Amino acid sequence: MAERNAPGGTLRSMQLDPAEMTKVVNRLKRAQGQLGGIIKMLEEGRECQDIVTQIAAVAKAIDRAGYQTISIGMRQCLTHPDQPAMSAEEMEKLFLSLA
């Protein structure tokens, strides 16, 4: 876990294994493509229901990417207890930021 200065104090962060983050990156790339499609739908004047359905799908994909990221971080904390980790309070705050 790295420490870096942030407004109001020190912010601790956990470095995630890039290999484990591949699924998250792929999910976000798909969401990025979907978002481009939504913008095109808006520009073309597509039906409201179709647009909202796609917005909901993108929102869910982004939420899942966030939860998956936290899950990977938690698993790393459990499998590598010798490395400094976030406190339970910090992890809870991070998790609740997605709510």
C-alpha positions as CSV (number, residue, x, y, z in Angstrom):
1,M,0.0,0.0,0.0
2,A,1.3,3.4,-0.9
3,E,0.9,6.6,1.0
4,R,0.5,10.0,-0.7
5,N,-0.4,13.4,0.5
6,A,-3.9,14.6,-0.1
7,P,-5.8,17.7,0.9
8,G,-6.5,17.4,4.6
9,G,-3.9,14.7,5.3
10,T,-2.5,11.4,4.1
11,L,-4.4,9.1,1.8
12,R,-3.4,5.5,1.9
13,S,-4.0,3.5,-1.2
14,M,-3.6,-0.2,-2.2
15,Q,-1.7,-1.1,-5.3
16,L,-3.8,-3.7,-7.3
17,D,-2.2,-6.4,-9.4
18,P,-2.6,-5.3,-13.0
19,A,-3.1,-9.0,-14.1
20,E,-6.0,-9.3,-11.8
21,M,-7.5,-6.1,-13.0
22,T,-7.8,-7.3,-16.7
23,K,-11.5,-8.2,-16.3
24,V,-12.3,-4.8,-14.7
25,V,-10.5,-3.0,-17.6
26,N,-12.3,-5.1,-20.2
27,R,-15.7,-4.3,-18.5
28,L,-14.9,-0.6,-18.5
29,K,-13.9,-0.6,-22.1
30,R,-17.2,-2.3,-23.0
31,A,-19.0,0.4,-21.0
32,Q,-17.0,3.1,-22.8
33,G,-18.3,1.7,-26.1
34,Q,-21.8,1.5,-24.8
35,L,-21.6,5.1,-23.7
36,G,-20.5,6.2,-27.2
37,G,-23.5,4.3,-28.5
38,I,-25.8,6.2,-26.1
39,I,-24.4,9.5,-27.3
40,K,-25.1,8.5,-30.9
41,M,-28.6,7.5,-29.9
42,L,-29.2,10.9,-28.4
43,E,-27.9,12.7,-31.4
44,E,-30.1,10.6,-33.7
45,G,-33.2,11.3,-31.6
46,R,-33.9,7.7,-30.6
47,E,-36.7,6.7,-28.3
48,C,-36.5,7.6,-24.7
49,Q,-37.0,4.1,-23.5
50,D,-34.2,2.7,-25.6
51,I,-31.8,5.4,-24.3
52,V,-32.7,4.9,-20.7
53,T,-32.3,1.1,-21.0
54,Q,-28.8,1.6,-22.4
55,I,-27.9,4.1,-19.7
56,A,-29.0,1.6,-17.0
57,A,-26.9,-1.0,-18.6
58,V,-23.8,1.2,-18.6
59,A,-24.4,2.3,-15.0
60,K,-24.7,-1.4,-13.9
61,A,-21.4,-2.3,-15.7
62,I,-19.6,0.6,-14.1
63,D,-21.0,-0.4,-10.6
64,R,-19.9,-4.0,-11.1
65,A,-16.4,-2.8,-12.1
66,G,-16.2,-0.8,-8.9
67,Y,-17.3,-3.8,-6.7
68,Q,-15.0,-6.1,-8.6
69,T,-12.1,-3.8,-7.9
70,I,-12.9,-3.7,-4.2
71,S,-13.2,-7.5,-4.2
72,I,-9.8,-7.9,-5.8
73,G,-8.3,-5.5,-3.2
74,M,-9.9,-7.4,-0.3
75,R,-8.7,-10.7,-1.7
76,Q,-5.1,-9.3,-1.9
77,C,-5.4,-8.2,1.8
78,L,-6.3,-11.7,2.8
79,T,-3.7,-13.5,0.7
80,H,-0.9,-11.1,1.4
81,P,-1.3,-10.2,5.1
82,D,2.4,-9.3,5.3
83,Q,1.9,-6.3,3.1
84,P,0.4,-3.1,4.6
85,A,-3.3,-2.8,3.9
86,M,-6.1,-0.4,4.3
87,S,-7.8,-0.4,7.6
88,A,-11.3,-1.8,8.0
89,E,-12.7,1.7,8.2
90,E,-10.9,2.8,5.0
91,M,-12.2,-0.2,3.2
92,E,-15.7,0.4,4.4
93,K,-15.6,4.0,3.3
94,L,-14.3,2.9,-0.1
95,F,-17.0,0.3,-0.5
96,L,-19.8,2.7,0.6
97,S,-18.6,5.3,-1.9
98,L,-20.1,3.1,-4.6
99,A,-23.5,3.1,-3.0
